[in-house]
Amino acid sequence: MGPFPFSYGNEYILVAVDYVSKWVEALASPTNDSRVVIKLFKSVIFPRFGVPRVVISDGGSHFINKVFEKLLRENGVTHKVASPYHPQTSGQVEISNREIKGILQKTVSITRKDWSKKLDDALWAYRTAYKTPLGTTPFHLVYGKACHLSVELEYKAAWAVKLINFDILPAYERRSMQLHELEEIRHLAYDNSRIYKERSKAYHDKRIIPRSFAPNDQVLLFNSRLRLFPGKLKSRWSGPFTIKEITPHGAIVLLNTKGEEFVVNGQRVKPYLADTRVEKGEPVTFSDPPHA
């Protein structure tokens, strides 16, 4: 994410999200190059959570480079790249980015230059917040227990009172039971997330207008990154482009006027109707109604 206002030499935030637990790791950085990505994986992801099987990223140069590809290849990690300008492919990261931004907006000062100091607090708030798709918190899925907040100590919550009369044996048994139940809780959260996604997909599919395309069709491409100002007579749709290939998963290979290929998501295109003609109908004559 970024760029943001300079905060103690930092201007960007690099975010990584676990798709099952929704646990978020983030790193404030002065740049958004490949060195920051390597630092996040070597210093945070690998030491804390081990080597992931798959990494999904956008097509930015900080992810698409030889150094990062070498790191993933050496650790046996599969790298998948999302379609350009299609945030739904990496939807969980987009949701996490939006929520973290919202937390920072509510906690930073008026100058907004202290956001890098507030980032850890924002991550803590995100990790301990209840997530509807999971039915619990990311903290609970990772550690197998609820996160106790400092405000609970201040107002003497029930668990804090019990801590005063701490007994090591019951505490050991209770924690051991929590760890044994952790795998079951994770499976339940995974099922909840899957059901939530299926319902969201069903709702989304009802609102989609079905379109069928074929190779050699001409289409227009929606440019969501185009900045438009009020009063500017310019469209976000560019083209026309020619369809070269349609993949089974909804991606479309387009050709521009120079014959160059590029891949886009099928939801970003619509038919080009330049050759559509409206047939002229027979004229209709209207007569005045008779007077009574």
ROVEXKOL-979268 format. One record per residue (C-alpha): x, y, z. Coordinates in steps of 0.5 Angstrom, whole numbers, always signed. Layout:
# residues N
<r u="X" v="Y" w="Z"/>
...
***
This chain:
# residues 292
<r u="+0" v="+0" w="+0"/>
<r u="+2" v="+7" w="-1"/>
<r u="+5" v="+12" w="-2"/>
<r u="+3" v="+15" w="+5"/>
<r u="+6" v="+22" w="+8"/>
<r u="+13" v="+21" w="+10"/>
<r u="+13" v="+18" w="+17"/>
<r u="+20" v="+17" w="+20"/>
<r u="+23" v="+15" w="+13"/>
<r u="+17" v="+11" w="+11"/>
<r u="+13" v="+12" w="+6"/>
<r u="+10" v="+5" w="+4"/>
<r u="+7" v="-1" w="+7"/>
<r u="+8" v="-8" w="+5"/>
<r u="+2" v="-13" w="+7"/>
<r u="+2" v="-21" w="+7"/>
<r u="-4" v="-25" w="+9"/>
<r u="-5" v="-32" w="+11"/>
<r u="-12" v="-34" w="+7"/>
<r u="-14" v="-39" w="+12"/>
<r u="-13" v="-36" w="+19"/>
<r u="-13" v="-28" w="+16"/>
<r u="-7" v="-27" w="+20"/>
<r u="-4" v="-21" w="+17"/>
<r u="+4" v="-19" w="+17"/>
<r u="+6" v="-12" w="+15"/>
<r u="+12" v="-8" w="+14"/>
<r u="+13" v="+0" w="+14"/>
<r u="+18" v="+1" w="+9"/>
<r u="+21" v="+7" w="+5"/>
<r u="+21" v="+4" w="-2"/>
<r u="+17" v="-1" w="-5"/>
<r u="+22" v="-5" w="-9"/>
<r u="+24" v="-12" w="-8"/>
<r u="+29" v="-12" w="-2"/>
<r u="+23" v="-10" w="+2"/>
<r u="+19" v="-16" w="+0"/>
<r u="+26" v="-21" w="+1"/>
<r u="+26" v="-18" w="+8"/>
<r u="+19" v="-19" w="+10"/>
<r u="+20" v="-26" w="+8"/>
<r u="+26" v="-28" w="+11"/>
<r u="+25" v="-24" w="+17"/>
<r u="+18" v="-25" w="+18"/>
<r u="+14" v="-30" w="+14"/>
<r u="+19" v="-36" w="+14"/>
<r u="+22" v="-35" w="+21"/>
<r u="+15" v="-35" w="+25"/>
<r u="+11" v="-39" w="+20"/>
<r u="+15" v="-43" w="+16"/>
<r u="+15" v="-44" w="+9"/>
<r u="+8" v="-43" w="+5"/>
<r u="+6" v="-48" w="-1"/>
<r u="+4" v="-42" w="-5"/>
<r u="+5" v="-35" w="-5"/>
<r u="-1" v="-30" w="-9"/>
<r u="+2" v="-23" w="-11"/>
<r u="+0" v="-18" w="-16"/>
<r u="+5" v="-17" w="-22"/>
<r u="+9" v="-11" w="-19"/>
<r u="+16" v="-11" w="-21"/>
<r u="+18" v="-12" w="-13"/>
<r u="+15" v="-19" w="-14"/>
<r u="+16" v="-20" w="-21"/>
<r u="+24" v="-21" w="-21"/>
<r u="+30" v="-26" w="-21"/>
<r u="+32" v="-25" w="-14"/>
<r u="+25" v="-26" w="-11"/>
<r u="+23" v="-32" w="-16"/>
<r u="+30" v="-35" w="-14"/>
<r u="+28" v="-35" w="-6"/>
<r u="+22" v="-38" w="-8"/>
<r u="+25" v="-43" w="-12"/>
<r u="+30" v="-45" w="-7"/>
<r u="+25" v="-46" w="-2"/>
<r u="+20" v="-50" w="-6"/>
<r u="+14" v="-44" w="-6"/>
<r u="+10" v="-44" w="-12"/>
<r u="+9" v="-37" w="-14"/>
<r u="+2" v="-35" w="-18"/>
<r u="+1" v="-28" w="-21"/>
<r u="-6" v="-24" w="-20"/>
<r u="-9" v="-21" w="-27"/>
<r u="-7" v="-14" w="-28"/>
<r u="-12" v="-9" w="-25"/>
<r u="-17" v="-15" w="-22"/>
<r u="-17" v="-14" w="-14"/>
<r u="-22" v="-20" w="-14"/>
<r u="-16" v="-25" w="-15"/>
<r u="-13" v="-23" w="-9"/>
<r u="-19" v="-21" w="-5"/>
<r u="-17" v="-22" w="+2"/>
<r u="-11" v="-18" w="+1"/>
<r u="-15" v="-12" w="-1"/>
<r u="-20" v="-13" w="+5"/>
<r u="-14" v="-13" w="+10"/>
<r u="-11" v="-7" w="+6"/>
<r u="-18" v="-3" w="+7"/>
<r u="-19" v="-5" w="+14"/>
<r u="-12" v="-3" w="+16"/>
<r u="-12" v="+3" w="+13"/>
<r u="-19" v="+5" w="+16"/>
<r u="-16" v="+3" w="+23"/>
<r u="-10" v="+8" w="+22"/>
<r u="-14" v="+13" w="+19"/>
<r u="-18" v="+13" w="+26"/>
<r u="-11" v="+13" w="+30"/>
<r u="-6" v="+17" w="+27"/>
<r u="-5" v="+25" w="+29"/>
<r u="-8" v="+31" w="+25"/>
<r u="-1" v="+31" w="+21"/>
<r u="-2" v="+23" w="+19"/>
<r u="+6" v="+23" w="+20"/>
<r u="+6" v="+18" w="+25"/>
<r u="+2" v="+12" w="+22"/>
<r u="+9" v="+8" w="+22"/>
<r u="+9" v="+8" w="+29"/>
<r u="+1" v="+6" w="+30"/>
<r u="+2" v="+0" w="+25"/>
<r u="+3" v="-5" w="+30"/>
<r u="-3" v="-2" w="+34"/>
<r u="-7" v="-3" w="+28"/>
<r u="-5" v="-10" w="+27"/>
<r u="-6" v="-12" w="+34"/>
<r u="-13" v="-9" w="+33"/>
<r u="-14" v="-13" w="+26"/>
<r u="-12" v="-19" w="+29"/>
<r u="-16" v="-19" w="+35"/>
<r u="-22" v="-17" w="+32"/>
<r u="-28" v="-22" w="+30"/>
<r u="-28" v="-24" w="+23"/>
<r u="-35" v="-26" w="+21"/>
<r u="-33" v="-31" w="+15"/>
<r u="-28" v="-35" w="+20"/>
<r u="-33" v="-34" w="+26"/>
<r u="-27" v="-33" w="+31"/>
<r u="-21" v="-28" w="+31"/>
<r u="-15" v="-29" w="+27"/>
<r u="-11" v="-29" w="+34"/>
<r u="-15" v="-35" w="+36"/>
<r u="-14" v="-39" w="+30"/>
<r u="-6" v="-38" w="+31"/>
<r u="-5" v="-39" w="+38"/>
<r u="-11" v="-43" w="+40"/>
<r u="-14" v="-38" w="+46"/>
<r u="-17" v="-31" w="+46"/>
<r u="-12" v="-25" w="+47"/>
<r u="-13" v="-21" w="+53"/>
<r u="-13" v="-14" w="+53"/>
<r u="-10" v="-9" w="+57"/>
<r u="-16" v="-6" w="+59"/>
<r u="-19" v="-12" w="+62"/>
<r u="-13" v="-12" w="+67"/>
<r u="-15" v="-5" w="+69"/>
<r u="-22" v="-6" w="+70"/>
<r u="-21" v="-13" w="+73"/>
<r u="-24" v="-18" w="+68"/>
<r u="-26" v="-25" w="+70"/>
<r u="-20" v="-28" w="+68"/>
<r u="-15" v="-23" w="+71"/>
<r u="-18" v="-24" w="+78"/>
<r u="-17" v="-32" w="+77"/>
<r u="-10" v="-30" w="+75"/>
<r u="-9" v="-27" w="+82"/>
<r u="-10" v="-34" w="+85"/>
<r u="-6" v="-38" w="+79"/>
<r u="-6" v="-45" w="+80"/>
<r u="+0" v="-48" w="+75"/>
<r u="-4" v="-55" w="+75"/>
<r u="-11" v="-53" w="+72"/>
<r u="-7" v="-48" w="+68"/>
<r u="-3" v="-53" w="+65"/>
<r u="-9" v="-58" w="+63"/>
<r u="-13" v="-52" w="+61"/>
<r u="-8" v="-50" w="+56"/>
<r u="-6" v="-57" w="+54"/>
<r u="-14" v="-58" w="+52"/>
<r u="-14" v="-51" w="+48"/>
<r u="-8" v="-54" w="+44"/>
<r u="-11" v="-60" w="+43"/>
<r u="-18" v="-57" w="+40"/>
<r u="-14" v="-52" w="+36"/>
<r u="-14" v="-56" w="+30"/>
<r u="-21" v="-58" w="+30"/>
<r u="-22" v="-50" w="+31"/>
<r u="-18" v="-49" w="+25"/>
<r u="-22" v="-54" w="+21"/>
<r u="-29" v="-51" w="+23"/>
<r u="-26" v="-44" w="+21"/>
<r u="-24" v="-46" w="+14"/>
<r u="-31" v="-49" w="+13"/>
<r u="-34" v="-43" w="+16"/>
<r u="-30" v="-39" w="+11"/>
<r u="-32" v="-43" w="+5"/>
<r u="-39" v="-43" w="+6"/>
<r u="-39" v="-35" w="+7"/>
<r u="-35" v="-35" w="+0"/>
<r u="-40" v="-39" w="-3"/>
<r u="-46" v="-35" w="-1"/>
<r u="-42" v="-29" w="-3"/>
<r u="-41" v="-32" w="-10"/>
<r u="-48" v="-34" w="-11"/>
<r u="-50" v="-26" w="-9"/>
<r u="-45" v="-24" w="-14"/>
<r u="-46" v="-28" w="-19"/>
<r u="-54" v="-26" w="-19"/>
<r u="-51" v="-19" w="-21"/>
<r u="-47" v="-21" w="-27"/>
<r u="-49" v="-20" w="-34"/>
<r u="-47" v="-26" w="-38"/>
<r u="-43" v="-25" w="-44"/>
<r u="-40" v="-29" w="-49"/>
<r u="-34" v="-28" w="-53"/>
<r u="-30" v="-32" w="-58"/>
<r u="-23" v="-31" w="-61"/>
<r u="-23" v="-25" w="-66"/>
<r u="-28" v="-21" w="-63"/>
<r u="-27" v="-14" w="-62"/>
<r u="-28" v="-11" w="-55"/>
<r u="-27" v="-5" w="-51"/>
<r u="-23" v="-5" w="-44"/>
<r u="-25" v="-2" w="-38"/>
<r u="-19" v="+2" w="-35"/>
<r u="-20" v="+3" w="-27"/>
<r u="-14" v="+6" w="-26"/>
<r u="-15" v="+12" w="-31"/>
<r u="-16" v="+19" w="-27"/>
<r u="-22" v="+23" w="-29"/>
<r u="-24" v="+30" w="-27"/>
<r u="-31" v="+32" w="-27"/>
<r u="-33" v="+35" w="-34"/>
<r u="-27" v="+31" w="-38"/>
<r u="-31" v="+28" w="-44"/>
<r u="-27" v="+22" w="-43"/>
<r u="-29" v="+15" w="-43"/>
<r u="-25" v="+9" w="-38"/>
<r u="-27" v="+4" w="-44"/>
<r u="-21" v="+4" w="-49"/>
<r u="-20" v="+0" w="-55"/>
<r u="-22" v="-3" w="-59"/>
<r u="-18" v="-10" w="-58"/>
<r u="-18" v="-16" w="-61"/>
<r u="-19" v="-23" w="-57"/>
<r u="-14" v="-28" w="-59"/>
<r u="-15" v="-33" w="-54"/>
<r u="-20" v="-35" w="-48"/>
<r u="-18" v="-39" w="-42"/>
<r u="-22" v="-44" w="-38"/>
<r u="-21" v="-39" w="-32"/>
<r u="-24" v="-33" w="-35"/>
<r u="-18" v="-29" w="-37"/>
<r u="-18" v="-27" w="-44"/>
<r u="-11" v="-26" w="-48"/>
<r u="-12" v="-19" w="-52"/>
<r u="-8" v="-16" w="-58"/>
<r u="-7" v="-9" w="-59"/>
<r u="-7" v="-5" w="-66"/>
<r u="+1" v="-7" w="-66"/>
<r u="+0" v="-14" w="-65"/>
<r u="+2" v="-14" w="-58"/>
<r u="-1" v="-19" w="-53"/>
<r u="-3" v="-18" w="-46"/>
<r u="-8" v="-22" w="-41"/>
<r u="-14" v="-19" w="-37"/>
<r u="-20" v="-21" w="-33"/>
<r u="-26" v="-23" w="-37"/>
<r u="-30" v="-18" w="-33"/>
<r u="-26" v="-12" w="-35"/>
<r u="-28" v="-13" w="-43"/>
<r u="-35" v="-11" w="-46"/>
<r u="-37" v="-12" w="-54"/>
<r u="-35" v="-7" w="-59"/>
<r u="-41" v="-5" w="-62"/>
<r u="-38" v="+0" w="-68"/>
<r u="-42" v="-5" w="-74"/>
<r u="-48" v="-5" w="-70"/>
<r u="-54" v="-1" w="-75"/>
<r u="-61" v="+1" w="-73"/>
<r u="-66" v="-1" w="-78"/>
<r u="-70" v="+4" w="-80"/>
<r u="-78" v="+3" w="-79"/>
<r u="-84" v="+5" w="-83"/>
<r u="-86" v="+12" w="-81"/>
<r u="-92" v="+12" w="-76"/>
<r u="-98" v="+18" w="-78"/>
<r u="-101" v="+21" w="-72"/>
<r u="-108" v="+24" w="-73"/>
<r u="-112" v="+29" w="-68"/>
<r u="-117" v="+26" w="-64"/>
<r u="-124" v="+27" w="-66"/>
<r u="-128" v="+33" w="-63"/>
<r u="-134" v="+31" w="-59"/>
***
